[in-house]
Amino acid sequence: MMQGLTMPMSIVTSQLRYENKVLATSSDAQVNVPGGKWDARWSHSPAHTNDYYVKCMMGGVMSCGLTHLAVTPLDVSKCNMQVDPAKYQNLIQTMKTIAKEEGASALFKGWLPTLIGYSAQGCFKFGLYEYFKDLYSTMAGEENAFKYRGMIYLAGSASAEFFADMALCPMEMVKVKVQTSVPGTFPTGTGAAIATMRADPTSKFPFGSVVPLWSRQIPYTMAKFYFFEKVKEAFYTSVFTAPKESYSSSTHLGITFASGYIAGVACAIVSHPADTVVSKMSKGGQSAGQILGELGFSGIWGGLGTRIIMIGTLTGLQWWIYDSFKTAVGLGIQTKKA
């Protein structure tokens, strides 16, 4: 299937194992290098073909869509705490207030645009990260791909998120507007909400929030992927030091979840100020600069505790679902145990 020069792993994989200076997602294999030039796509087992990237996109759809859907009540509460901190002062009180005033079902307002938007985002976030990581590794060359792997994680994730946010933006605008509007002032059905926003030029639908979204999501995703790769690398170099194939799939997935959760805490802190601005912009009438000036430094951190809980859990579950899907379709680490 792949033609070209076959090189022994002792040469090609000087960077492909954690214990021997390796990239995060690689594993042992014979490497076919088309044309005889090192290419990061062929330095993995299985090789990173277009089929691999498509499967990663599918895993991203499940990873982001399902997890964001699951934490909709937390998201509704967090958004309202950011928009009206005087009324909504903490997570429990906010959830009780919303349920009392609007009914328990109100905690799931915006679930459909959440599912659609974040499924689209996950498709590009994970699929394009794998693509850009390989692209930049190949551009850097075999030795530099390991030496500067942290920069490659950051560049790959930022590039992927740039496109992922454009896919997310329309449904994110709908979701936030539905979740934060005063009851009775804005439709909660997805179709009606979209029609209302399209008819209102001041809403700037569908891409009016893309710049604040980039400012929130690109730093978030850079932290998410960078810290995940680094924490996972630390687990395999310092704690689980035996050959990877000697551990069970459940152990690998446990490491994935723990790495994702730790990365999620960092993500929440890095991206929270921009997240607050995006929520405030949903009320209309103010630019991002005006909102930042009004809130001041302390004001942009409202709802951070809730968001740390939400994003930590969310990120851990996203990585767990993503790696579980990859394992199910034969793209995970090859192990000798179930």
Phi, psi and omega in degrees: 000314176253125181257153176136195185281131176262126183243143179291149182296335179300333178269306188289327186260032172299339179247008190259005173233144180301318184289345178236041180064073185242153170291155192293324191257012185271167176205171187290137178185159166289140185244119174269125183246100181303130179078358178081000180260137182298132180223123184303331182299328184264004182266016180235161173233112003284165179297151181273076177276178177300325178298322178298313181297322179297317179294324176295323176297318178297318177297323178294323177301311180293318184299307185278319182299311184290320183290318178294324176298318183295329183258022179308315179302320177294321181293317177301315180295315181299315180298318180291326177294327179285321184282323182223072184295338179291322181275319184251101192259335176207170189299307184297314180298321180296314180297319179295318181295314180297315181296322181290316185279327187238353184097153184300329182295340180294340178291348178249019176302138177078018183293325183288310175298331175298311181297314182294311184296313184281338171293316178296317179297315181297325178305311183276325181302307184278316181296313181286333175299314179299319181294310183292326178298317177293319181300311183289329176295316179297318179297323181286330184096160188304311183291313182290334179298325175280313185303320182248034185298328177298318178294325179292320176301316182293314181293318180296317181290322178295318179297316180295318184290332177305314180281324181298324181290329176293327176288327182280324195311308183303314181286332176294319178297317179295312182304309184295320180296317179296318186285334188249355180287147176299134182309131178091351182261348183209138182295145179262344176288140185299312181298313180294323179295317179297315180299319180295317181290324178294328181279350183249104182300332182289344180286338181060026177290139014256355186239023182294335182257011187293324180293310174300327178295316175301318183293334177273310191279327181293311174299322178301312184288323176300316177293319182301311183281320181297308182292325176300310181298317183289318180293318178297319177300318180296321177301316184282337179268335187244335184245302181260080192268353177288165176307139185304321184293348180279347180266154179285163177299323180295325177294314178301319181289330174294319176297320178301313182296315181298317179297318180295321181294315179298318177298324181297323178297317178296319179301314184300317182292315184297320189260359188295317180304316179292327178296320178298318180297316179301316179296318179294323181295337181297337180281346176081162173090348182228146175274170179299319180297319179295319180296316179298319179295323181288318184284322186074178185298316183290327185290335183283355182259009179299134179081011183297319181301315178297320183290327177297315178299314184293311186286324176301309179296316181301312184292318177300315179293323179299312180294323180295314178296316181299311180290328176296317178297315179299321178295318182296328182260013174086019182252001183276183178293131179289127182234162177263355182239160179283000000 
